[in-house]
Amino acid sequence: MITTSLPLPLQSPGASHSLTVHRFGRPGARPQVYIQAALHADEIPGMLCAVHLRERLAAIETEGALRGEIVLVPVANPFGLGQTVLGHAIGRFALGDGSNFNRDFPDLEPGTAERVRDRLGRDPAQNVALVRAAMAEELAAWPAETPVAVLKKTLVGLALGADLVLDLHCDAEGAMHLYTLPTSAGVFAPLGAWLGSKATLVAEVSGGDPFDEVFSRPWVSLATRFPDVPLPLAAHAVTVELRGQADVDHALAKADAAAIIAFLSHAGALAGTPPTLPGQEGTIARLDQSETLTAPHAGIVVFRCAAGDMIRAGDPVVDIVDPLTGAISTVLATSSGVLFARNSTRFATPGKRLGKIAGDGSRRSGKLLGL
């Protein structure tokens, strides 16, 4: 294991931050896998999972059983990790401007397309190398004028050459679930099976330019733009939602790390035969057909279903109780599917998001991920 520390810009005089990067295996070996945790810095399960991953990967490397290169960033957002307001961690949004740490990453495809136009040939491997080089040039040209933008640019640079990208997150309260592109769902189905994922949410474009789509979406777009040349989908990325924020437990983290190790073996990054896949896999659902449950008015939130429960259209999911009159408004599901996430607060204001169902509802458009 080689550990490096990459300095980040000062947010104020004397307040320094850096990114710690662990590298395993021979540099440049394929497949290259990039794994990061806690881009939303108040989502702690991924950080603990990364601790156990580091231990497992170090042991595997010592045994000489690494075939590929693994890059692990256990704390992807030092800025957010330092944000505490009156004892509460605020790691999802930058307090300086309110921006989401997992939004507004660069869209490298348009500029990359212009750079490789008329240069792609009949050799798939050479085309992949050309695209990767062009994407690196596009990233270098991407302006990063704030410390948070520099952080985002640095993280993209660390992952840009990877074949597989895993971004470890969690929900407020949730069952295990994944987000990825439709073209990558099959690639990550084994990961979901080993993790015990309840649902994989897929979308061609989720809106908001999250981290994972930086790497996978350009390859799909470029293959569509240049249909007459052989251009493999050379990078696949996934957001892994490790249940809820309170699910910070050594047993869970060790099991999640073991599942990721099994997937790395399946992907050819580790020597040996991968473990047998579990028989049951979670639902694959379109993100634009997922249902967001919202509060009709202010009141006490009382859930009638747990995260991970299967819901049918018409089922009561959550009660909103008026604390002054005791009147109850029950929010019903309008689609059928798994309740994969719930809000962790128990008092709602009008329109507050309460939960999400990976269902079969009507198509939505625009930004599908919310804030």
ZIZI-V558000 format. One record per pair of residues at least 24 apart in sequence whose ideal C-beta (glycine too) atoms are under 8 Angstrom apart, sorted by the first residue. I is the first residue (numbers start at 1). J is the second residue. Records with the same first field share a line. If there is no record, write none. Layout:
I: J  J
//
This chain:
1: 54  57  58  61
6: 154
8: 78  79  147  150  151  154
9: 147  150
10: 147
11: 79  96  147
17: 78  79  82  147
18: 78
19: 73  75  76  78  151  154  155  158
20: 73  74  75
21: 71  72  73  158
22: 54  57  71  72  73  74
23: 69  70  71  72
24: 57  58  60  61  66  69  70  71  72
25: 61  66  67  68  69  70  269
26: 66  69
27: 69
28: 69
29: 66  67  68  69
30: 68  69  163
31: 67  68  69  163  164  267  268  269
32: 68  69  70  71  161  162  163  164
33: 68  69  70  71  162  163  164  165  166  264  267  269
34: 71  73  158  159  162  164  165  166
35: 70  71  72  73  165  166  168  260
36: 72  73  74  76  155  158  159  166  167  168
37: 73  74  75  76  168
38: 74  75  76  77  80  81  91  168
39: 76  77  101  102  155  167  169  211
40: 77  80  91  92  101  102  169
41: 75  77  78  79  80  81  83  89  91  92  101
42: 80  89  90  91  92  245
43: 91  92  169  170  242  245
44: 170  245  248
45: 168  170  242  243  244  245  247  248  252  253  256
46: 168  169  170  240  242
47: 74  75
48: 248  249  250  253
49: 168  242  253  256  257  260
50: 74  75  168
51: 253
52: 250  253  254  256  257
53: 257  260  261
56: 257  258  261
57: 261
60: 261  270
64: 271
65: 270  271  272
66: 269  270  271
67: 268  269  270  271
68: 163  264  267  268  269  270
69: 269
70: 264  269
71: 158  159  162
73: 155  158
76: 155
77: 101  151
78: 151
79: 147  148  151
94: 148
96: 146  148
99: 148
100: 208  371
101: 148
102: 167  169  210  211
103: 208  209  210
104: 152  208  209
105: 152  156  209  210  211  213  214
106: 138  139  142  152  153  156  209  214
107: 209  214  217  218
108: 135  138  139  142  214  218
109: 217  218  221  222
111: 138  141
112: 138  218  222
113: 221  222  225  226
116: 222  226
120: 226  229  231
121: 229
122: 229  230
123: 230
124: 230  231  232
127: 229  230  231  232
128: 231  232  234
131: 218  219  222  231  234
132: 160  161  234
135: 160  218
136: 160  161
152: 211
155: 211
156: 211  214
159: 214  215
160: 214  215
162: 215  235
163: 234  235  236  267
164: 235  236  237  267
165: 212  215  216  235  236  237  238
166: 191  237  238  240  260
167: 211  212  237  238  239  240
168: 240  242
169: 239  240  241  242
170: 241  242  243  244  245  247
171: 241  243  244  245  307  340  341  342
172: 244  245  341  342  343  344  345
173: 243  244  245  246  307  341  342  343  344
174: 241  243  244  307  340  341  342
175: 199  243  307  308  338  339  340  341
176: 241  242  243  282
177: 201  241  282  340  341  358
178: 238  239  240  241  282
179: 203  206  212  238  239  241  287
180: 212  216  236  237  238  239
181: 213  216  217  220  236  237
183: 216  220  233  236
184: 216  233  236  237  238
185: 284
187: 236
188: 236  238  263
189: 281  284
190: 262  263  266  277
191: 238  240  259  260  263
192: 281  282
193: 277  278  280  281  282
194: 258  259  260  262  263  275  277  278
195: 240  256  259  260
196: 259  278  282
197: 281  282
198: 282  283  308  338  340  358
199: 282  283  284  285  337  338  340  358
200: 282  283  284  285
201: 285  286  287  290  340  358
202: 284  285  286  287
203: 286  287  288  368
206: 287  367  368  369
207: 366  367  368  369
208: 367  369
210: 239  369
211: 237  239
212: 237  238  239
213: 237
241: 340  341
243: 307
244: 307  342  344
245: 344
246: 344
282: 338
283: 337  338  358
285: 337  358  359  360
286: 363
287: 368  369
288: 363  364  365  368
289: 335  359  360  361  362  363  364
290: 337  356  357  358  359  361  364  368
291: 333  334  335  337  356  357  359  361
292: 353  355  356  370
293: 317  318  331  333  353  354  355  356  357
294: 331  351  352  353  354
295: 320  331  348  349  350  351  352  354
296: 320  329  331  350
297: 322  329  350
298: 322  347  348  349  350
299: 323  329  347  348
300: 346  347  348
301: 343  345  346  347  348  354
302: 346
303: 342  355
304: 330
305: 339
306: 339
307: 339  340  341  342  355
308: 338  339  340
309: 338  339
310: 336  337  338  339
311: 335  336  337  338  339  357  359
312: 336
313: 359
317: 354  355  357
318: 354  355
320: 348
333: 357  359
334: 361
335: 359  360  361
336: 360
//
